[in-house]
Amino acid sequence: APCQIYFEVDIAALDVVRFWSTVKAVVARHPILRARLSDSMDLVIDKDFCVSTSLASIADPQKRRRKCMNVFAHRADLFWDINVTEMEENVWRVHILFDMTVIDASSIGVLASELVALYVGVPLTSVRPSASFRSFAERSISEKSQREADAYWSSRLGGIPGPPVLPRPKRPPSRREPFFERVSTSIDQSKSARLRRHAAHLSVGPTAVLTSVLFEALSFHCDSSQFTVTMTTSERPANHADVVGDFTGAVLCSMASERGGPIGSLIRTVSQDLMNAVYHGKAMSGPRLVGKLREHSNNPELIFPVVVTSTVDAAPLPAHVLEFVQSGQLRGSFFASRTPHVTLDIQLSQALDGALTIVMDFDPVEHEPRAIDQLLSTYRHLLLQLASYPEGDIAGKRLQPHSPFAPKAPPRDFERSHNLHRMVLDAAHRAPSKVALIDQSVQLSFAELIQLVNASVVKLSQSGCQASRPAAVVCEKGWEQVVSVLSITSLGAHYLPIIPTAPDNHILAILTAADVKVATCQERTLADRGWFCSDYHRCRVVMLSMETLPSAASAPAQSADVNEDA
């Protein structure tokens, strides 16, 4: 199922007869609004109205809402629906549901403008739109543009990080609600205007500034500061301004720098990446690029479920719409959306008074609600921090989150006496010659085990294993598994056990999600495998064997204390 949005608008003193007449007049102007799916799944344009309109009086508001929200479950051939409910004397609620397969957000604005104009008696500039959606849909991409896009994205495939990994709920809801949950906030007109002036000083658009600060906020709440999100774009040609249809595009935009860097540099980088992505996105759509990334990374389940939509650069509403909204006759009362394969939908827009509105729609099954609240609070704090800087003086500034919603602090060191490796060290001190480990082919004393651990610690350190970071143990049961765990914990890192017989794409998905850069393994578990060498996520492998580690017999027993304070 595609993206669906549902919203309700309360209108005072609605002339219902005129309203339905106006709706029919608008539908007549736009063939795509008369589209439906035939039994053979072909798109058919009817001559007349083809939505399941209804008029009712209020009885159970929640029941009425659920019914209007789920019309498509019973009418799969429809792409939009509109209903009217009498709420109380002289107040009417309009329920509108859109399937975004054939329409985009800008088109909804076009429809709202025409609907208000015809309802209040403002003549439209033309009897029919200036162009047709068919002419856009049938456009062709030149071979030169296609070659340039293929070359550009092929050169970047290995450097595009995965999606941001945000905290998942510890106890997700028992059943998935049909629509997302929503949190929102705003920044007043004066601060929003200051952000725009910062953008102008850097010669970039406001969207680049807002996206860059969003990336900073995400980096403070994600396990890794390098990630990729989906950015929606509009491919609407200038001569299709009054055409209704789906002109939405999607591009990938990445945060590839470390968190907390100079914000001016990040803004310029994001702005350039967005311009390149939009330019080449006309010949290489977002879904097609994701397909290439899946093939390149050998990860068929790869998706980028965090989506960002910015309309802060959109044209202002026409005067007749502003006048109608500001008259007090119209008030938005409810909004909901849902999009398959999207778990967090971030929307940035400008309100009628010039304030910046930030909305985050999220799937509570995939994201912890409190974590999204914290992300939103951090984002707002960073934007206000940026707006507080003097104009022309942000290039070298660094943004810092406020303390209540700062990122999770690095895990504190455990008490040394309780560390797993500390316990083994103590046993080695007490009885170095006693048997510590027996597997199918090897018997090791405590002293010999510690000597192997110390040798493994050296190799792991050289490979980039760091304290408070995860390292994978991709080993079958045996002495190598024990040495891996003890050496990783000796370095203050966290060990992540992975079944070595799992498919490559499954192991790669785990390594990517946990941002693992180092893994230990055995020669027999690495033969003919490719999980460690994907261009999408590279992982250094430390091979453990008696040949690759110094012989236990040749190392002095007192070396067991070398890593006590590691």
C-alpha positions in Angstrom: 0.0 0.0 0.0 1.3 3.5 -0.8 1.4 6.6 1.5 -2.0 7.7 2.8 -2.9 10.9 4.5 -6.1 11.7 6.3 -7.2 15.0 7.7 -10.2 16.7 9.1 -11.2 20.4 8.8 -14.0 22.1 10.8 -15.9 24.8 8.9 -18.4 27.2 10.4 -21.6 28.0 8.6 -20.8 25.7 5.7 -23.2 25.8 2.8 -23.2 22.1 2.1 -25.0 22.3 -1.3 -22.5 24.9 -2.5 -19.6 22.8 -1.1 -20.6 19.7 -3.0 -21.1 21.7 -6.1 -17.6 23.2 -5.7 -16.0 19.8 -5.1 -17.6 18.5 -8.4 -16.3 21.5 -10.3 -12.8 21.0 -9.0 -12.9 17.3 -9.9 -14.1 18.1 -13.4 -10.9 20.2 -13.9 -8.5 17.4 -13.1 -8.8 14.0 -14.8 -6.5 12.3 -12.2 -9.2 12.9 -9.6 -11.5 10.7 -11.6 -9.0 7.9 -11.8 -9.7 4.4 -10.4 -8.2 1.0 -10.6 -10.0 -1.4 -12.8 -10.3 -5.2 -12.1 -7.3 -5.7 -14.4 -5.3 -3.2 -12.3 -5.3 -0.6 -15.1 -5.7 3.1 -14.3 -9.1 4.2 -15.7 -10.3 7.8 -16.0 -14.1 8.1 -15.4 -16.2 10.9 -16.8 -17.9 11.6 -13.5 -17.3 11.7 -9.7 -16.0 8.4 -8.4 -15.5 8.8 -4.7 -17.6 7.4 -1.9 -18.9 10.7 -0.6 -21.3 10.7 2.4 -23.1 13.2 4.6 -23.9 12.4 8.2 -24.8 13.9 11.6 -22.6 13.4 14.6 -23.3 10.3 16.7 -19.9 8.8 17.7 -17.0 11.0 16.5 -14.4 8.3 16.9 -16.4 5.7 15.1 -17.1 8.2 12.3 -13.3 9.0 12.1 -12.3 5.3 11.9 -14.9 4.7 9.2 -13.6 7.6 7.1 -10.0 6.7 7.7 -10.4 3.1 6.5 -12.5 3.6 3.3 -9.8 2.2 1.1 -10.0 -1.1 3.0 -13.4 -1.6 1.3 -12.8 0.4 -1.9 -9.4 -0.6 -3.2 -10.2 1.0 -6.5 -10.3 4.6 -5.1 -7.4 7.1 -4.6 -9.2 9.7 -2.5 -12.4 10.2 -0.6 -14.3 13.0 1.0 -17.1 13.1 3.6 -19.0 15.7 5.6 -20.3 15.4 9.2 -22.5 17.8 11.0 -20.8 18.2 14.4 -23.0 20.7 16.1 -25.2 23.6 15.1 -23.6 25.5 12.3 -20.3 23.6 12.4 -19.4 21.0 9.8 -16.4 18.6 9.7 -14.9 17.7 6.3 -13.1 14.3 6.3 -10.5 14.0 3.5 -8.5 10.9 2.7 -5.8 10.7 0.0 -3.8 7.8 -1.5 -0.6 9.5 -2.6 -0.2 7.2 -5.6 -1.6 9.7 -8.0 -1.2 13.0 -6.1 1.4 14.9 -4.1 1.4 17.4 -1.3 1.7 20.4 -3.7 -1.3 19.1 -5.6 -3.4 19.1 -2.4 -2.4 22.8 -2.1 -3.6 23.4 -5.6 -6.9 21.6 -4.9 -7.4 23.6 -1.6 -6.8 26.9 -3.4 -9.3 26.1 -6.2 -11.9 24.7 -3.7 -11.7 27.9 -1.6 -11.8 30.1 -4.7 -14.8 28.6 -6.2 -16.6 28.3 -2.8 -16.1 32.0 -2.0 -16.7 33.1 -5.6 -13.2 34.1 -6.7 -12.9 33.3 -10.5 -10.1 30.9 -11.5 -7.5 32.2 -14.0 -8.3 29.4 -16.5 -11.0 26.9 -17.3 -8.5 24.1 -17.5 -5.0 23.7 -16.0 -2.2 25.0 -18.2 -0.8 21.6 -18.9 -1.6 17.9 -18.2 -0.1 15.4 -15.9 0.2 13.0 -18.8 2.7 15.2 -20.5 4.9 15.0 -17.4 4.5 11.3 -16.9 5.5 10.6 -20.5 8.6 12.8 -20.5 11.8 11.1 -21.5 15.3 11.2 -19.9 18.2 11.8 -22.3 20.8 9.1 -22.6 23.5 11.7 -21.6 21.6 12.4 -18.3 21.2 8.7 -17.7 25.0 8.1 -18.2 25.9 11.0 -15.9 23.6 9.8 -13.2 24.9 6.2 -13.4 28.5 7.4 -13.2 27.8 9.8 -10.3 25.9 7.2 -8.1 28.3 4.3 -9.0 31.2 6.4 -7.7 29.3 6.9 -4.4 27.8 3.5 -3.8 30.6 2.4 -1.4 30.4 5.6 0.7 26.7 5.8 1.4 26.1 4.8 5.0 23.0 2.9 6.2 19.9 4.5 7.8 20.0 6.1 11.3 19.4 3.6 14.1 17.2 5.1 16.8 16.1 3.4 20.0 13.4 0.8 19.6 10.6 0.4 22.2 11.3 -2.0 24.9 7.7 -3.1 24.9 6.2 -2.3 21.5 2.4 -2.1 21.2 0.7 -5.5 20.9 -0.9 -4.5 17.6 0.1 -2.0 14.9 -2.2 1.0 14.6 -3.2 1.8 11.0 -1.7 5.3 11.3 1.4 6.9 12.8 1.6 8.8 16.1 2.6 12.5 15.9 4.7 14.9 17.8 5.3 18.5 16.8 6.8 21.8 17.8 7.4 25.3 16.3 9.9 28.1 16.3 8.6 31.7 16.2 8.8 34.0 13.2 11.8 36.0 14.4 14.0 33.0 15.0 12.8 31.4 11.8 13.7 34.6 9.9 17.2 34.5 11.5 17.7 31.0 10.3 16.8 32.1 6.8 19.3 35.0 7.0 22.0 32.5 8.0 21.2 30.5 4.9 21.4 33.5 2.7 24.7 34.5 4.2 26.1 31.0 3.3 24.5 31.2 -0.2 22.3 28.1 0.5 18.6 27.5 0.8 16.8 27.3 4.1 16.2 23.5 3.6 20.0 22.9 3.6 20.3 24.7 7.0 17.3 22.9 8.5 18.5 19.5 7.2 22.0 20.0 8.5 20.8 20.8 12.0 18.5 17.8 11.9 21.4 15.6 11.0 23.3 17.0 14.0 20.3 16.2 16.2 19.9 12.7 14.8 23.7 12.0 15.3 23.3 12.8 19.0 20.6 10.2 19.4 21.9 7.5 17.0 24.5 4.8 17.6 26.5 6.2 14.7 27.0 9.8 13.4 27.1 8.5 9.8 23.8 7.6 8.3 21.5 8.3 5.3 17.9 9.6 5.1 15.4 9.8 2.3 14.6 13.4 1.2 11.5 14.0 -0.8 11.7 16.4 -3.7 9.3 18.0 -6.2 9.9 17.4 -9.9 7.0 19.6 -10.9 7.9 21.7 -14.0 7.3 25.4 -13.9 4.5 25.2 -16.5 2.6 22.6 -14.3 2.0 24.9 -11.3 -1.7 24.3 -11.4 -1.7 20.6 -12.4 -2.8 17.9 -10.0 -0.7 14.7 -10.0 2.2 13.0 -8.4 5.4 15.0 -9.0 7.1 13.7 -5.9 10.7 12.5 -6.2 13.0 10.9 -3.6 16.7 11.2 -3.1 19.2 10.0 -0.6 21.1 12.4 1.6 23.9 11.3 3.9 25.6 12.6 7.1 29.2 11.4 6.6 31.0 13.6 9.1 31.5 13.3 12.8 29.0 14.8 15.2 29.8 18.2 16.8 31.8 19.6 13.9 31.6 23.1 12.5 28.0 23.7 11.5 29.0 25.9 8.6 31.0 23.1 6.9 28.2 20.7 7.4 25.6 23.0 5.9 27.7 23.6 2.8 28.3 19.8 2.4 24.7 19.0 2.8 23.6 21.7 0.4 26.1 20.4 -2.3 25.0 16.8 -1.7 21.3 17.8 -2.0 21.9 19.7 -5.3 23.8 16.8 -6.8 21.2 14.3 -5.6 18.4 16.3 -7.1 20.2 16.9 -10.3 21.1 13.3 -10.9 17.8 12.1 -9.2 15.9 13.0 -12.4 17.6 10.2 -14.2 18.1 7.9 -11.2 15.1 7.8 -8.9 15.4 7.1 -5.2 13.8 3.6 -5.4 16.1 2.6 -8.3 19.2 3.9 -6.3 18.1 1.8 -3.3 17.9 -1.2 -5.6 21.5 -0.6 -6.7 22.6 -0.3 -3.1 20.9 -3.5 -2.2 22.7 -5.3 -5.0 26.0 -3.6 -4.2 25.9 -4.4 -0.5 24.4 -7.9 -0.9 21.6 -6.8 1.4 18.2 -7.3 -0.2 16.4 -6.0 2.8 18.1 -2.6 2.9 15.7 0.4 3.3 16.0 4.0 4.4 12.9 4.4 6.6 13.6 7.9 7.9 12.1 10.4 5.5 12.5 14.2 5.5 10.1 16.6 3.7 10.7 20.3 3.6 8.3 22.8 2.1 9.8 25.9 3.6 10.8 27.1 0.1 7.2 26.7 -1.2 5.3 29.6 -2.6 3.0 31.4 -0.1 -0.7 30.7 -0.2 -2.9 32.8 -2.5 -4.6 35.8 -0.9 -8.1 34.3 -1.1 -7.0 31.2 0.8 -5.2 33.3 3.5 -8.3 35.5 3.9 -10.6 32.4 4.2 -8.3 30.8 6.8 -7.8 34.0 8.8 -11.6 34.7 8.8 -11.9 32.0 11.5 -14.4 29.9 9.5 -11.9 27.1 9.0 -9.9 25.1 11.5 -7.8 22.0 11.2 -8.9 19.5 13.8 -7.0 16.2 13.0 -4.3 14.8 10.8 -2.8 11.3 10.4 -0.6 9.6 7.9 0.9 6.2 7.2 3.6 5.0 4.7 4.8 1.5 4.3 8.6 1.0 4.7 8.7 4.4 6.5 9.1 4.5 10.3 9.8 8.2 10.9 8.4 10.9 8.7 9.8 14.4 9.5 8.0 17.4 7.9 9.4 21.0 7.9 7.0 23.8 6.9 6.3 27.5 7.3 3.1 28.5 9.1 1.0 31.4 8.0 2.6 33.7 10.6 6.1 32.8 9.3 6.9 30.4 12.2 8.7 27.2 11.4 6.7 24.1 12.1 8.3 20.8 12.8 6.3 17.6 12.7 7.5 14.0 13.4 5.1 11.2 12.5 6.4 7.8 13.7 5.6 4.2 14.0 5.4 3.3 17.7 6.2 -0.3 16.9 9.6 0.7 15.5 10.5 3.8 17.6 10.3 4.5 21.3 7.9 7.5 21.7 10.1 9.0 24.4 13.1 8.8 22.2 11.2 10.7 19.4 10.2 13.3 22.0 13.8 13.7 22.9 14.9 13.9 19.3 12.4 16.6 18.6 13.4 18.6 21.7 17.1 18.3 20.7 16.4 19.5 17.2 14.4 22.5 18.4 17.2 23.3 20.9 19.9 23.2 18.2 17.8 25.4 15.8 17.3 28.0 18.6 21.0 27.8 19.4 21.9 28.5 15.7 19.4 31.3 15.5 21.0 32.9 18.5 24.3 33.4 16.8 25.1 36.8 15.1 24.4 36.9 11.4 27.5 36.0 9.4 29.2 34.3 12.3 28.1 30.7 12.2 30.8 29.1 9.9 33.0 27.8 12.7 30.3 27.4 15.4 29.6 24.0 16.9 26.2 23.0 18.2 25.7 21.2 21.5 22.6 19.5 22.8 21.0 20.7 26.1 21.5 18.5 29.1 18.0 17.1 29.7 18.0 15.6 26.2 21.6 15.0 25.6 22.6 11.8 24.0 23.1 8.7 26.1 26.4 8.9 28.0 29.0 6.3 27.1 28.6 3.3 29.3 30.5 3.6 32.5 33.3 1.1 33.1 32.1 -1.8 35.2 33.7 -2.4 38.5 37.0 -4.1 37.7 36.3 -6.8 40.2 33.2 -7.7 38.4 34.6 -7.8 34.9 34.6 -11.2 33.2 38.2 -10.9 32.2 39.2 -9.7 35.7 37.7 -12.9 37.2 39.8 -15.0 34.8 42.9 -13.0 35.6 42.4 -13.6 39.3 42.0 -17.3 38.7 45.2 -17.3 36.7 47.1 -15.6 39.5 45.8 -18.1 42.0 46.4 -21.3 40.0 48.2 -20.5 36.6 48.8 -24.2 35.9 45.3 -25.5 36.4 43.1 -26.4 33.4 41.0 -23.4 32.3 39.5 -24.6 29.0 39.0 -27.9 27.1 37.5 -28.1 23.6 37.6 -30.8 21.0 41.2 -30.3 20.1 42.9 -28.0 22.7 43.4 -28.0 26.4 44.7 -24.8 28.0 45.8 -23.8 31.4 44.8 -20.4 32.9 48.3 -19.1 32.1 48.2 -20.3 28.5 44.7 -18.9 28.1 45.7 -15.4 29.3 48.8 -15.5 27.0 46.4 -16.1 24.0 44.1 -13.3 25.3 46.9 -10.8 25.5 48.1 -11.7 22.0 44.5 -11.3 20.7 44.2 -7.9 22.5 47.2 -6.6 20.5 45.7 -7.8 17.2 42.2 -6.3 18.1 43.8 -3.0 19.1 45.7 -2.8 15.9 42.4 -3.5 14.0 40.6 -0.6 15.6 38.7 -2.2 18.5 37.9 0.6 21.0 36.4 0.9 24.5 32.6 1.3 24.7 32.3 0.1 21.0 30.9 -3.2 19.9 33.1 -6.0 18.4 31.5 -9.1 16.9 32.4 -12.7 17.7 31.6 -14.8 14.7 33.0 -18.1 16.0 31.8 -21.6 16.4 32.1 -23.0 20.0 35.7 -23.5 20.9 38.7 -21.9 22.5 38.6 -19.0 19.9 35.2 -18.0 21.2 36.5 -17.7 24.8 39.6 -15.9 23.8 37.5 -13.5 21.7 35.2 -12.5 24.5 38.0 -12.1 27.1 40.1 -10.0 24.8 37.2 -7.8 23.8 36.1 -7.1 27.3 39.8 -6.5 28.3 39.7 -3.6 26.0 36.5 -2.2 27.5 34.6 -3.0 24.4 31.3 -4.9 24.1 31.2 -8.3 22.5 28.3 -9.2 20.1 28.0 -12.9 19.4 26.8 -13.8 15.9 26.0 -17.3 14.6 28.7 -18.0 12.0 26.4 -20.2 9.9 23.9 -17.4 9.3 23.6 -16.1 5.7 26.0 -13.3 4.7 23.2 -10.7 4.3 21.9 -11.6 7.8 25.3 -11.1 9.4 25.9 -8.0 7.4 22.6 -6.5 8.5 23.5 -7.2 12.2 27.0 -5.6 11.7 25.5 -2.6 10.0 22.7 -2.1 12.6 25.2 -2.3 15.5 27.9 -0.3 13.6 30.5 -3.0 14.2 33.9 -2.3 12.7 35.9 -5.3 14.1 35.0 -9.0 14.3 36.9 -12.1 15.4 36.4 -15.4 13.6 38.0 -18.8 12.8 39.5 -19.8 9.5 36.9 -22.5 9.0 34.0 -20.1 9.6 35.3 -17.5 7.2 35.9 -19.8 4.2 34.0 -18.7 1.1 32.1 -16.0 3.0 31.7 -12.4 2.1 29.9 -10.7 5.0 33.1 -8.8 6.1 34.0 -7.2 2.8 30.9 -5.5 1.5 31.4 -2.0 0.1 28.4 -0.9 2.0 29.8 -1.8 5.5 33.4 -2.9 5.9 34.4 -4.9 8.9 38.0 -5.7 9.9 38.4 -9.4 10.7 40.8 -10.8 13.3 41.5 -14.4 12.6 42.2 -16.5 15.7 44.3 -19.6 15.4 47.4 -21.1 17.1 49.3 -20.1 14.0 48.2 -16.4 13.9 48.5 -15.9 17.7 51.9 -16.4 19.4 52.3 -19.8 20.9 51.0 -20.0 24.4 54.0 -22.1 25.4 56.5 -19.4 24.3 55.0 -16.6 26.2 55.9 -15.8 29.9 53.2 -16.6 32.3 53.5 -13.2 34.1 52.2 -11.4 31.0 48.7 -12.2 32.2 48.6 -8.8 34.0 49.4 -6.6 31.0 45.7 -5.7 30.3 44.4 -5.3 33.8 43.7 -1.6 33.3 42.8 -1.8 29.6 
